[in-house]
Amino acid sequence: LLVIAGLLLEGWVLALLTGLTILSLTVIVIAEVQGVLVITPEVFVPAYDLMVIVTLCLITAVTMHFLKKDLIQSIRQLRQNEQALAKANDELRREIAERKQAENALQEYQATLQTRSESLAIINTITDTLHQSFDAHQVAQQAVQALVTDLQIPATAILTYDEKNSLLCVIASHGLPSWLLQETQSFPLGESLSGHALMRQEIMRCPDIQAEPRIYPSVQRSLQVIGMHSTLFIPLTYLSYKLGVLNLFFHDAEQMVAARHETVLAIAKSISLALANARYVNQIEIEIQERKEAEQALQVERDFAHQIVTNMGQGLSVTDAEGKFSFVNPAFTQMLGYAPEDLQGKTPFDIAAEGEQETLLTVQYNRRSGRATSYETRLRHVDGHAVDVLITGVPQWQGDVFQGTIAVITDLTERKQAEKAQLRFANQLETAVNIAKQVNAILDPEELFPTVVNLLQSRFDLYHVHIYLLDSKCGKLHISAGSGEIGQQLLQRQHYISIDEKHSLVARAAREKVSIWVNDVSKEPDFMPNPLLPSTQSEIAVPVIAHGAVLGVLDVQEDTPYSFSESDVDVLRILAGHIAIALQNANLFAARKEAELRLAELVTELETRNAELERFTYTVSHDLKSPLITIKGFLGLLEKDLAAARQDRIEADMTRIRTAAIIMEQLLHDLLELSRVGRIMNPPEMVAFTTIVEEARERVAGQLSTGRIALKVMNDLPDVYVDRTRIVEVMQNLLDNAIKFMGDQANPQIEIGATCQANKCVCFIRDNGMGIDPRYHDKVFGLFDRLDPSIEGTGIGLALVKRIIEVHNGRIWVESEGSGKGSTFFFTLPREAPGV
């Protein structure tokens, strides 16, 4: 029994008990032989029999020992198998839990995207509506109505800032009774909560109107009557300009908190931009406001994540220690197009896509090292294309021996496509935002359009991009910008498309005012191929429209068919709207610059006229005063001479008085003529310049004859489009001036001629008289400026001449080398009527 127990217990216990058993038997045998131990017949057992029994017991114990070892080994193997299965089940449960968690996250993300898409759609709709008008009242009314209708806000109001009177005035409202608006039509800026929001340029929330001391008590009572207890004040600003405040009224604070604040803020920015544009237009080009980018609203039409399949919906494979498939489920075979028997005996290396063997070797090493792995790879479909998959596998052990792998395979094809689409869409949105910012900041079309086409081509990875502008007078779409070298070539060729061209998607988009989207131009009869763009396979043409009028067309092309989606068309349509707005802003900016230049010219002219008027006033008072003093003085002498009956002196006094009166009469006549120039004019007509010269010659014939002055007139003088009477006065004054300043010339001569230049004639009168110092070339045309006071005259003649020439949109100048070198007066006259 001791030996049996030792065999069962093994180890040192077996050795001890066996030794004790042998010792005991030896002692008993010796004692019996020596007669020390006497065995009674009742218990007598011969020593031999005892040894046989012990031997049988030992054999039995040894047999039980080996059976026990096999039993323990079997139990250990069962426990190892149980642990491996439990581990595999844990991995599967964790994978399923992760899939469900990812599915829940995707559903939440999808719900968030749906909410944002709805908000963006509302923003896009409201923004498009606001930008259809430049009237501030109409813009504001459309905005408040849209806020109430689309966002279910109970009541709204827009207040504009009257900077001159420091007031906030209600310009539009919705949901508020008329009697309340009559009581609260305007507020002092510093005495209202709306004013505080605008001055601080921050959003102010008022959960309880009755508890806010900065709201007028009368307004509190009125709002309480209509059930409004909470309000939100959003300042409307653009750049550094304060435009007004958007007031939103709610029934309670919970409703205010539940409002889509991000959407409301985006709409408020669009309202600010629309009001800024309206203010600019209403101020008649005094200041151009840059329009802020409209919020881009695009509805997500594709699901970026695929549904996580259940474990039965995923592929499952089992491989043995050699890596050969021992089991595959139907989902795995359907994923790759194989039949189950096709994969039996094959390894993952046999179905791996090209370039994935190194990845599989690393995974195989990790699995044999006892590590579970999850990795992405590509497997080869039965038709040859690669399938992106996610594989999660755990090693399978039997004791310490590697038995193979259990793996779950998830098809990532849809996820990869969604990631690619998401990346493209994100790129589109980023490009749209960047282009919108730059479009609203650029006021020069020559800079705007190249920026747009280059951004579109680089960000969207397009084959080619054009922008055409419509010339409505000739009905042609001229290319304004094109991407790359081909775009430059088209610009150099001055490429254009007739709007009536039947086989042109660009012309068709302009005619129909709709976006044209063709994914395979080889099947489109209206496609017009361009020799410079032979690889075009798909095309989108989007009209650029402002206030219902087509300004041009945005055209994009790709070198692969079916390259565009509906989201691409939506993005391009929004960008075309921004281009239209930017083009309008650029035109308004150019008009403003032109107006500023014209204003500067008018200011300069006014300053010149004011200076001339001051000089005129002084000179007139002086020149009129001189003959009056002469008349007054000689009247006194005349009285004395009459009293003294001095007849000779009386005649002299009368002569002096008569001369002074004549000078005054001439001065007044010249001043009257000068004032009439520009006010009293005869209708212009085509008249031969020779006729004008002859009339002027007859008027000064006496002076020419007296001075023995030879007058030479060129032959074949041109016709001019002028006020005949006034130009005759010009020639008469210039001839009179040449005669008066002829000096002591022994052989006095005057020459009249003209030359033609484009649409004007340059006429001249040249004399060989006294000449004019170059320092006084401009002064001679001044009012009352007389270079030689000794020569009679009023100093108005040349000023009158200059005024008449300027009324004819011409100019006059003098050339002379100096004293004794003669003078030449040049002036320009129109050859034909304006617009001919």
C-alpha positions in Angstrom: 0.0 0.0 0.0 2.9 2.3 0.8 4.4 1.6 -2.6 1.1 2.2 -4.4 0.7 5.5 -2.6 4.2 6.5 -3.5 3.7 5.6 -7.2 0.6 7.8 -7.3 2.3 10.7 -5.5 5.6 10.4 -7.5 8.8 12.2 -6.7 10.7 11.8 -3.3 7.5 10.5 -1.7 7.7 7.4 -3.9 11.3 6.8 -3.1 10.7 7.2 0.7 7.7 5.0 0.8 9.3 2.3 -1.4 12.4 2.3 0.8 10.3 1.9 4.0 8.3 -0.9 2.3 11.5 -2.9 1.4 13.0 -2.3 4.9 9.8 -3.5 6.6 9.7 -6.7 4.5 13.4 -7.5 5.1 13.0 -7.0 8.9 9.9 -9.3 8.9 11.7 -12.1 6.9 14.9 -11.9 9.1 12.8 -12.0 12.3 10.8 -15.0 11.0 14.0 -16.9 10.0 15.7 -16.2 13.4 12.6 -17.2 15.2 12.2 -13.8 16.7 8.9 -13.3 15.1 6.5 -16.2 15.4 3.6 -16.1 13.0 0.5 -17.7 14.4 -1.4 -20.0 12.1 -4.3 -17.6 12.0 -2.3 -14.9 10.4 0.4 -16.9 8.8 1.4 -15.7 5.3 4.6 -17.1 3.8 7.2 -14.6 2.9 7.1 -15.8 -0.7 3.5 -15.1 -1.0 4.0 -11.7 0.5 6.6 -10.9 -2.0 4.3 -12.0 -4.8 1.5 -9.8 -3.5 3.9 -6.8 -3.2 5.1 -7.4 -6.7 1.6 -7.4 -8.0 0.9 -4.2 -6.1 3.9 -2.6 -7.6 2.9 -3.6 -11.1 -0.6 -2.2 -10.5 0.9 1.0 -9.1 3.2 1.5 -12.0 0.3 0.9 -14.5 -1.8 3.4 -12.6 1.1 5.8 -12.6 1.4 5.8 -16.4 -2.4 6.0 -16.8 -2.4 9.0 -14.5 0.2 10.8 -16.6 -1.8 10.2 -19.8 -4.9 11.5 -18.0 -3.1 14.6 -16.8 -1.7 15.3 -20.3 -5.2 14.9 -21.8 -6.6 17.3 -19.2 -3.8 19.8 -19.8 -4.4 19.6 -23.6 -8.2 20.1 -23.0 -7.5 23.2 -20.9 -5.1 24.7 -23.5 -7.7 24.1 -26.2 -10.4 25.7 -24.0 -8.1 28.7 -23.3 -7.4 29.2 -27.1 -11.1 29.0 -27.9 -11.9 31.4 -25.1 -9.2 33.8 -26.4 -10.5 33.6 -29.9 -14.1 34.2 -28.7 -12.9 37.2 -26.7 -11.2 38.6 -29.8 -14.4 38.0 -31.8 -16.5 39.6 -29.2 -14.2 42.6 -28.9 -14.1 42.9 -32.7 -17.9 42.9 -32.8 -18.1 45.5 -30.0 -15.6 47.7 -31.9 -17.7 47.3 -35.1 -20.9 48.2 -33.3 -19.1 51.2 -31.6 -17.8 52.4 -35.0 -21.3 51.9 -36.4 -22.8 54.1 -33.7 -20.1 56.7 -34.2 -20.8 56.7 -37.9 -24.5 57.1 -37.3 -23.9 60.0 -35.0 -21.5 61.6 -37.5 -24.1 61.0 -40.2 -26.7 62.8 -38.1 -24.3 65.7 -37.5 -23.6 65.9 -41.2 -27.3 65.8 -42.0 -27.9 68.7 -39.5 -25.0 70.7 -40.9 -26.2 70.0 -44.5 -29.6 71.3 -43.7 -28.1 74.4 -42.0 -25.9 75.0 -45.0 -28.8 74.5 -47.4 -30.8 77.2 -45.4 -27.8 79.5 -45.4 -27.3 79.0 -49.1 -30.9 79.7 -49.9 -31.0 82.8 -47.7 -27.7 84.1 -49.0 -28.9 83.7 -52.6 -32.1 85.5 -51.8 -30.3 88.4 -50.1 -27.8 88.9 -52.9 -30.6 89.3 -55.5 -31.3 92.8 -54.4 -29.3 95.9 -53.5 -32.2 97.7 -51.7 -31.5 97.7 -48.0 -35.2 97.5 -47.0 -35.9 94.6 -49.4 -32.7 92.8 -48.2 -33.7 93.2 -44.6 -37.3 92.2 -45.1 -36.3 89.0 -47.0 -33.8 88.2 -44.2 -36.3 88.4 -41.3 -38.9 86.5 -43.2 -36.4 83.8 -44.0 -35.3 83.6 -40.4 -38.8 83.1 -39.2 -39.8 80.7 -42.0 -36.7 78.5 -42.2 -35.4 78.5 -38.6 -38.8 78.8 -36.9 -37.7 81.8 -34.9 -40.9 83.4 -33.4 -40.0 87.0 -34.2 -37.1 88.9 -35.7 -36.2 92.5 -36.4 -33.3 94.3 -38.1 -32.2 97.7 -36.9 -29.8 99.8 -39.0 -27.3 102.2 -37.6 -27.9 105.9 -38.4 -24.4 107.2 -37.7 -25.2 110.9 -38.2 -27.9 110.9 -35.5 -26.5 108.1 -33.5 -29.7 106.1 -33.7 -30.8 102.5 -34.3 -33.8 102.4 -36.6 -36.1 99.4 -37.3 -35.8 98.7 -41.0 -37.6 95.4 -41.2 -39.4 92.9 -38.9 -41.4 89.7 -38.9 -43.6 88.3 -36.2 -44.0 91.7 -34.3 -47.3 93.6 -34.2 -47.4 97.0 -36.0 -48.4 98.8 -32.8 -45.2 97.7 -31.1 -43.1 98.8 -34.1 -44.7 102.3 -33.9 -43.7 102.6 -30.3 -40.1 101.4 -30.9 -39.3 102.7 -34.3 -35.9 104.1 -33.3 -33.5 104.1 -30.3 -30.6 106.2 -29.2 -27.4 104.1 -29.7 -26.2 104.4 -26.1 -29.5 103.8 -24.4 -30.5 100.4 -25.7 -29.2 96.9 -25.3 -29.1 96.7 -29.1 -26.8 99.7 -29.1 -24.5 98.1 -26.5 -24.2 95.0 -28.7 -23.3 97.1 -31.7 -20.8 99.4 -29.9 -19.1 96.4 -28.3 -19.4 94.3 -31.5 -20.4 91.2 -29.5 -23.4 89.0 -29.2 -25.6 89.8 -26.2 -28.0 87.2 -24.8 -31.0 88.2 -22.7 -32.7 85.0 -21.2 -35.2 87.1 -19.2 -36.3 90.4 -20.8 -38.2 91.5 -17.7 -35.0 91.2 -15.5 -32.9 93.3 -17.9 -32.7 97.0 -16.7 -31.2 98.2 -20.0 -34.4 97.5 -21.9 -37.1 100.2 -21.8 -40.0 99.3 -19.5 -42.5 100.1 -22.2 -40.7 97.6 -24.5 -40.6 95.0 -21.7 -44.4 95.3 -21.2 -45.1 95.2 -24.9 -42.9 92.1 -25.5 -44.5 90.4 -22.5 -48.0 91.0 -24.0 -47.0 89.2 -27.2 -45.3 86.3 -25.2 -41.7 87.1 -25.9 -39.5 86.6 -22.8 -36.0 86.1 -24.2 -34.0 87.8 -26.9 -30.7 87.6 -28.7 -28.8 90.7 -30.1 -26.4 90.0 -32.9 -24.3 93.0 -34.2 -24.2 93.4 -38.0 -20.8 94.6 -39.0 -18.6 94.5 -42.1 -14.9 95.2 -41.9 -14.7 98.3 -39.7 -18.3 99.5 -40.5 -21.2 99.2 -38.0 -24.3 98.4 -40.0 -26.9 97.5 -37.4 -28.3 94.8 -35.2 -30.2 91.6 -35.7 -32.7 91.0 -32.9 -34.2 87.5 -32.4 -37.1 87.1 -30.0 -38.0 83.8 -28.3 -40.9 82.7 -26.0 -38.5 81.4 -23.4 -34.8 80.9 -22.6 -34.9 77.2 -23.6 -36.1 78.1 -27.0 -33.3 80.6 -27.4 -30.7 78.1 -26.3 -32.1 75.5 -28.7 -31.8 77.8 -31.7 -29.1 77.0 -34.3 -26.7 79.6 -33.2 -24.0 78.7 -35.8 -26.5 78.9 -38.6 -27.9 82.2 -37.3 -24.4 83.7 -37.0 -23.7 82.6 -40.6 -26.9 84.2 -41.8 -26.1 87.3 -39.8 -22.8 87.6 -41.6 -24.6 87.2 -44.9 -27.1 89.9 -43.9 -24.2 92.1 -42.9 -22.6 91.6 -46.3 -25.9 92.2 -48.2 -26.6 95.4 -46.2 -23.0 96.6 -46.8 -23.5 96.2 -50.5 -26.9 97.8 -50.4 -25.4 100.8 -48.5 -22.6 101.1 -51.0 -25.0 101.2 -54.0 -27.4 103.6 -52.2 -24.5 106.0 -51.5 -23.9 106.3 -55.3 -20.4 105.0 -55.6 -19.0 107.0 -52.7 -17.5 103.9 -51.1 -17.3 100.3 -52.3 -17.6 97.7 -49.7 -15.9 94.4 -50.2 -18.4 91.7 -50.1 -17.8 89.0 -47.7 -17.7 85.4 -48.7 -21.1 83.8 -48.8 -21.3 80.7 -46.8 -20.8 77.6 -48.9 -23.7 75.3 -48.6 -23.4 71.9 -50.2 -25.5 68.9 -49.3 -23.6 65.7 -48.7 -25.0 63.3 -51.2 -22.7 60.4 -50.6 -22.2 58.4 -47.5 -18.5 58.5 -46.5 -18.6 55.4 -44.4 -19.9 52.0 -45.2 -22.0 50.0 -42.8 -20.1 47.8 -40.4 -21.2 44.3 -41.2 -21.8 41.7 -38.5 -19.5 38.8 -38.0 -21.5 36.6 -40.4 -21.4 39.3 -42.9 -17.6 39.4 -42.8 -15.1 37.0 -44.2 -13.7 34.4 -41.9 -10.7 32.1 -42.6 -8.8 29.5 -40.8 -5.2 28.5 -41.8 -3.1 25.6 -40.5 0.4 25.6 -39.3 1.7 25.7 -42.8 -0.4 28.7 -43.6 -2.8 26.9 -45.9 -6.5 27.6 -45.8 -8.4 24.9 -44.0 -11.7 26.8 -43.8 -13.3 29.9 -45.5 -16.8 31.1 -45.1 -19.1 32.2 -47.9 -18.7 35.9 -47.2 -15.0 35.7 -47.8 -15.3 33.8 -51.0 -18.0 36.2 -52.3 -15.7 39.1 -51.4 -13.0 37.8 -53.7 -15.2 35.9 -56.2 -13.7 32.5 -55.5 -15.5 29.2 -54.8 -14.7 27.7 -51.4 -12.9 24.7 -53.0 -10.8 27.1 -55.0 -9.1 28.3 -51.8 -8.6 24.9 -50.2 -4.9 24.1 -49.9 -3.8 27.7 -50.9 -2.1 30.3 -48.7 -2.8 34.0 -48.3 0.3 34.6 -50.4 -1.5 33.0 -53.3 -4.3 35.6 -53.3 -2.3 38.6 -52.1 -2.2 41.6 -54.5 1.1 42.6 -56.0 3.5 44.3 -53.6 1.7 42.9 -50.4 4.0 39.8 -49.8 6.3 41.6 -47.5 3.4 42.7 -45.3 2.2 39.2 -45.1 5.6 37.9 -44.1 5.7 40.4 -41.2 2.2 39.3 -40.1 3.1 35.6 -40.3 6.1 36.2 -38.1 4.0 38.1 -35.5 1.4 35.3 -35.5 4.0 32.6 -34.9 5.4 34.8 -32.1 2.0 34.7 -30.4 0.8 38.2 -31.3 -2.6 39.0 -32.5 -2.5 41.6 -35.4 -4.9 43.9 -37.2 -3.7 45.4 -40.5 -4.8 46.6 -43.9 -3.7 44.9 -47.1 -4.9 44.2 -50.6 -6.1 40.8 -51.9 -6.5 39.8 -55.5 -10.0 39.2 -56.8 -10.7 36.3 -59.1 -10.9 38.8 -62.0 -7.5 40.3 -61.2 -8.3 43.6 -59.6 -7.1 44.4 -56.0 -9.5 44.4 -53.1 -8.6 46.5 -50.0 -9.3 44.6 -46.8 -8.8 44.9 -43.1 -7.6 41.6 -41.5 -7.8 40.9 -37.7 -6.2 37.6 -36.8 -5.1 35.6 -33.7 -2.8 32.7 -33.6 -4.1 29.2 -32.7 -2.1 27.0 -30.4 -2.2 23.5 -29.2 0.0 23.4 -26.1 3.1 25.2 -27.1 2.7 24.2 -30.8 1.5 26.7 -33.3 -1.4 25.3 -35.1 -2.5 28.1 -37.4 -4.5 31.3 -37.5 -8.1 32.4 -37.2 -8.7 35.7 -39.1 -11.7 38.0 -39.7 -11.6 39.9 -43.1 -13.5 43.1 -43.7 -13.9 44.5 -47.2 -12.7 48.1 -47.2 -13.6 48.9 -50.8 -16.5 51.1 -49.9 -14.5 52.8 -47.1 -11.6 53.5 -49.4 -14.0 55.0 -52.0 -15.6 57.1 -49.3 -12.2 58.3 -48.1 -11.3 59.3 -51.6 -14.6 61.1 -52.1 -14.3 62.7 -48.7 -10.8 63.9 -49.5 -12.0 65.3 -52.9 -15.0 67.0 -51.3 -12.9 68.5 -48.5 -10.5 69.8 -51.1 -13.4 71.3 -53.0 -14.7 73.0 -49.9 -11.3 74.4 -48.9 -10.8 75.7 -52.5 -14.3 77.2 -52.5 -13.5 79.0 -49.2 -10.1 80.2 -50.4 -11.5 81.4 -53.8 -14.4 83.1 -52.1 -12.0 85.0 -49.8 -9.7 86.1 -52.7 -12.7 86.8 -55.0 -14.2 89.2 -52.5 -10.8 90.9 -51.9 -9.8 91.4 -55.5 -11.2 94.4 -57.4 -9.2 94.0 -60.6 -10.6 91.5 -63.1 -7.1 91.1 -64.7 -5.9 89.7 -61.3 -9.2 88.0 -60.3 -9.7 85.6 -63.2 -6.2 84.2 -63.4 -6.3 83.6 -59.7 -9.6 81.7 -60.0 -8.6 79.4 -62.9 -5.2 78.6 -61.4 -6.7 77.8 -58.0 -9.4 75.6 -59.6 -6.9 73.7 -61.7 -4.4 73.0 -58.9 -6.8 72.3 -56.1 -9.3 70.2 -58.1 -6.6 68.6 -60.2 -8.4 69.5 -63.4 -7.3 69.1 -67.0 -8.2 72.7 -67.9 -10.2 75.7 -66.7 -11.5 78.7 -68.7 -13.4 81.9 -67.8 -15.3 83.6 -70.7 -16.8 87.1 -70.5 -19.9 88.0 -72.7 -19.8 91.0 -74.9 -23.5 91.6 -75.3 -23.0 94.1 -78.1 -21.4 91.7 -80.5 -22.8 88.5 -78.9 -19.4 86.9 -78.4 -17.9 85.1 -75.4 -14.3 86.2 -75.2 -11.8 84.2 -73.1 -10.7 86.3 -70.1 -8.5 83.7 -68.4 -7.3 80.2 -68.9 -5.1 77.8 -66.9 -1.6 76.9 -67.9 0.3 77.5 -71.2 -2.7 76.6 -73.2 -4.7 79.3 -71.5 -2.0 81.8 -72.4 -2.1 80.7 -76.0 -5.9 81.1 -76.2 -5.5 84.6 -74.7 -2.9 85.5 -77.3 -5.1 84.3 -80.1 -8.0 86.3 -78.6 -10.1 83.2 -78.6 -13.9 83.7 -78.6 -17.1 81.7 -79.1 -20.3 83.2 -80.6 -23.2 82.9 -78.2 -25.3 81.6 -81.1 -22.8 78.7 -81.7 -25.0 75.5 -81.7 -22.1 73.1 -81.1 -20.7 74.6 -78.0 -21.4 73.8 -74.3 -20.1 77.2 -73.3 -22.5 79.1 -75.7 -25.4 76.8 -74.7 -24.8 77.5 -71.0 -24.8 81.3 -71.7 -28.0 81.1 -73.8 -30.0 78.9 -71.5 -28.6 80.4 -68.2 -28.2 76.9 -66.8 -25.2 74.7 -65.9 -24.3 72.1 -68.6 -22.7 68.9 -67.2 -21.4 66.3 -69.6 -19.5 63.3 -68.3 -18.6 61.9 -71.8 -18.2 64.5 -74.5 -17.9 61.8 -77.2 -21.6 61.2 -76.8 -22.6 64.9 -76.7 -23.5 66.4 -80.1 -23.2 70.0 -78.7 -19.5 69.5 -77.7 -17.1 71.7 -79.7 -13.5 70.2 -79.6 -10.6 72.5 -79.2 -7.4 71.5 -81.1 -5.3 72.8 -78.1 -7.2 70.5 -75.7 -7.4 67.1 -77.5 -7.7 65.0 -74.3 -11.0 66.5 -73.1 -13.4 63.7 -72.0 -15.8 65.5 -69.7 -16.8 69.1 -69.2 -18.9 71.4 -67.0 -20.0 74.9 -68.2 -21.6 77.1 -65.6 -23.0 80.6 -66.5 -21.8 83.6 -64.4 -25.1 85.4 -63.7 -25.8 88.6 -61.8 -29.3 90.0 -61.4 -30.6 87.7 -64.1 -28.0 88.9 -66.7 -25.3 86.6 -68.0 -21.8 88.1 -67.5 -19.8 85.1 -68.8 -19.2 81.4 -68.4 -17.0 79.3 -66.1 -15.8 76.2 -68.0 -13.9 73.2 -66.6 -12.6 70.1 -68.4 -11.2 66.7 -67.5 -9.2 64.2 -69.5 -11.2 61.2 -68.2 -14.8 60.4 -68.7 -17.3 60.5 -65.7 -14.9 62.6 -63.7 -17.5 65.0 -62.3 -20.3 64.5 -59.7 -23.3 66.6 -58.8 -21.3 68.0 -55.9 -18.7 69.3 -58.3 -21.4 71.1 -60.2 -22.8 72.6 -57.0 -19.3 73.9 -56.0 -18.7 75.4 -59.4 -22.2 77.0 -59.4 -21.5 78.7 -56.1 -18.0 79.8 -57.3 -19.6 81.3 -60.4 -21.9 83.3 -58.2 -18.9 84.7 -56.3 -17.2 85.5 -59.6 -20.3 87.4 -60.7 -20.4 89.4 -57.4 -16.6 90.1 -57.6 -17.0 91.3 -61.2 -19.8 93.7 -60.2 -17.6 95.0 -57.4 -14.7 95.5 -59.8 -16.9 97.4 -62.2 -18.3 99.6 -59.4 -14.8 100.1 -58.1 -13.6 101.2 -61.5 -16.6 103.5 -61.8 -15.8 105.0 -58.4 -12.2 105.6 -59.5 -13.4 107.3 -62.6 -15.8 109.5 -60.6 -13.0 110.3 -58.2 -10.8 111.4 -61.0 -13.6 113.5 -62.5 -14.2 115.0 -59.1 -10.6 115.9 -58.7 -10.6 117.5 -62.2 -13.7 119.5 -61.2 -12.2 120.6 -57.9 -9.0 121.7 -59.7 -11.1 123.6 -62.3 -13.2 125.1 -59.5 -10.1 126.3 -57.7 -8.7 127.8 -60.9 -12.1 129.5 -61.6 -12.2 130.8 -58.0 -8.7 132.3 -58.4 -9.7 133.7 -61.7 -12.8 135.1 -60.2 -10.8 136.8 -57.4 -8.4 138.3 -60.0 -11.4 139.2 -62.1 -13.1 141.0 -59.3 -10.0 142.9 -58.4 -9.2 143.9 -62.0 -12.7 144.8 -62.9 -13.1 147.0 -59.9 -9.7 148.6 -60.7 -10.2 149.0 -64.5 -13.8 150.2 -64.1 -12.7 152.6 -61.4 -10.0 154.2 -63.5 -12.3 155.6 -66.3 -14.8 156.6 -63.6 -12.2 158.6 -61.8 -11.2 160.2 -65.2 -14.8 161.1 -65.9 -15.3 162.5 -62.4 -12.1 164.6 -62.5 -12.8 166.1 -65.9 -16.5 166.8 -65.0 -15.1 169.0 -62.3 -12.7 170.7 -64.7 -15.6 171.0 -67.2 -17.7 172.9 -64.7 -14.9 175.3 -64.1 -14.2 175.8 -67.8 -17.9 176.3 -68.5 -18.0 178.9 -65.8 -14.9 180.5 -67.4 -16.3 180.2 -70.9 -13.0 178.6 -72.1 -14.2 176.9 -75.3 -10.9 175.2 -76.1 -10.7 173.7 -72.7 -14.3 172.6 -72.8 -13.7 170.6 -76.0 -10.6 168.9 -74.5 -12.5 168.0 -71.3 -15.4 166.6 -73.4 -12.9 164.5 -75.4 -11.3 163.1 -72.3 -14.7 162.2 -70.8 -15.9 160.6 -74.1 -12.7 158.5 -74.3 -13.1 157.3 -70.7 -16.7 156.3 -71.5 -15.7 154.4 -74.6 -13.0 152.5 -72.6 -15.6 151.6 -70.0 -18.1 150.5 -72.7 -15.5 148.3 -74.4 -14.5 146.8 -71.1 -18.1 146.0 -70.2 -18.7 144.6 -73.7 -15.7 142.3 -73.4 -16.8 141.1 -70.0 -20.3 140.4 -71.2 -18.9 138.4 -74.1 -16.6 136.4 -71.8 -19.5 135.6 -69.5 -21.6 134.3 -72.4 -19.0 131.8 -73.5 -20.2 128.3 -72.5 -23.7 129.6 -71.7 -24.9 131.1 -75.0 -23.7 129.0 -77.9 -24.9 128.4 -81.4 -25.5 124.8 -82.5 -22.2 123.4 -83.9 -22.1 122.7 -87.6 -19.7 121.4 -90.2 -18.1 124.5 -91.8 -15.0 125.1 -94.0 -12.2 126.6 -92.0 -11.4 128.8 -95.1 -14.9 130.4 -94.7 -14.1 131.3 -91.0 -10.8 132.8 -92.0 -12.3 134.9 -94.7 -15.0 136.3 -92.3 -12.3 137.2 -89.7 -10.1 138.8 -92.4 -13.0 141.1 -93.5 -13.5 142.3 -89.9 -9.8 143.3 -89.5 -9.3 144.4 -93.2 -9.0 148.1 -92.1 -6.3 147.3 -89.6 -4.4 145.1 -92.0 -4.5 147.8 -94.6 -3.4 150.6 -92.2 -0.5 148.5 -90.9 0.4 147.3 -94.4 0.4 143.8 -93.1 0.5 140.9 -95.6 -1.9 138.0 -94.7 -1.1 134.6 -96.1 -3.7 131.8 -95.9 -2.8 128.1 -96.7 -4.7 126.4 -99.4 -7.1 123.4 -98.8 -7.9 124.1 -95.2 -10.0 121.3 -93.7 -13.7 121.4 -92.5 -14.3 121.7 -88.8 -17.4 120.9 -86.5 -17.8 124.2 -84.5 -19.9 127.1 -83.4 -19.2 129.2 -86.5 -19.8 132.6 -84.8 -17.6 131.9 -81.8 -14.7 130.6 -83.9 -14.9 133.7 -86.1 -14.5 135.7 -82.9 -11.4 133.6 -82.0 -9.8 134.2 -85.4 -10.7 138.0 -85.2 -9.2 138.3 -81.7 -6.0 136.4 -82.6 -5.6 138.5 -85.8 -6.3 141.7 -83.8 -3.7 140.6 -81.2 -1.1 139.9 -84.0 -1.7 143.3 -85.5 -1.4 145.2 -82.2 1.8 143.5 -81.3 3.5 143.6 -84.7 5.9 146.3 -83.5 8.2 148.2 -85.9 8.6 145.3 -88.3 9.6 146.6 -91.7 7.9 143.7 -93.5 5.0 142.7 -91.3 3.4 139.3 -92.2 0.7 137.0 -90.7 0.2 133.4 -91.8 -2.8 131.2 -91.2 -2.9 127.4 -91.6 -4.1 124.1 -90.3 -3.0 120.4 -90.1 -5.2 117.3 -89.5 -4.5 114.8 -86.7 -7.0 111.8 -86.3 -10.3 113.4 -85.3 -9.0 117.0 -84.7 -7.4 119.9 -86.6 -4.5 121.9 -85.3 -4.9 125.5 -86.5 -2.3 128.2 -86.2 -1.8 132.0 -86.7 1.9 132.9 -87.1 3.3 136.5 -87.1 6.8 138.0 -87.3 6.0 140.7 -84.7 7.3 141.5 -81.2 7.4 137.9 -79.9 6.7 136.8 -76.4 9.2 135.8 -73.7 8.8 132.1 -72.9 8.3 133.0 -69.3 4.9 134.6 -70.2 3.6 131.9 -72.6 0.9 130.8 -70.0 0.3 134.3 -68.6 -0.9 135.7 -71.9 -4.1 133.7 -71.6 -4.9 135.0 -68.1 -7.8 137.3 -67.5 -6.7 141.0 -67.6 -3.1 140.0 -68.0 -1.4 142.6 -70.3 2.3 142.1 -71.0 2.6 145.7 -72.5 0.3 148.2 -70.7 1.3 150.9 -73.2 -0.7 149.1 -75.9 -4.4 149.7 -75.6 -6.7 146.9 -74.8 -8.8 145.4 -71.9 -6.7 142.2 -71.4 -9.7 140.0 -72.0 -9.3 139.0 -75.6 -7.0 136.0 -75.2 -8.8 134.9 -72.1 -12.0 134.9 -74.2 -10.3 133.0 -77.0 -9.1 130.3 -74.5 -12.6 129.9 -73.1 -14.2 129.4 -76.5 -11.6 126.8 -77.5 -12.0 124.9 -74.2 -15.8 124.9 -74.8 -15.1 123.1 -78.0 -13.0 120.5 -76.0 -9.8 121.8 -77.5 -6.7 123.5 -76.2 -4.7 126.6 -77.2 -1.0 127.4 -76.6 1.6 129.9 -77.9 5.2 129.3 -79.2 7.8 132.0 -79.4 11.5 132.2 -79.2 11.4 135.5 -77.5 11.5 139.3 -78.1 11.6 140.2 -81.8 11.2 136.6 -83.0 7.5 136.6 -83.7 4.8 134.4 -82.2 2.6 131.4 -83.3 -0.7 130.6 -81.6 -1.9 127.0 -82.0 -5.4 125.7 -81.1 -7.3 122.5 -81.8 -10.8 122.0 -83.2 -12.9 118.9 -83.8 -13.2 117.6 -87.3 -16.5 115.8 -86.8 -19.4 115.5 -84.4 -18.9 113.3 -81.3 -19.6 109.6 -81.8 -19.1 109.7 -85.5 
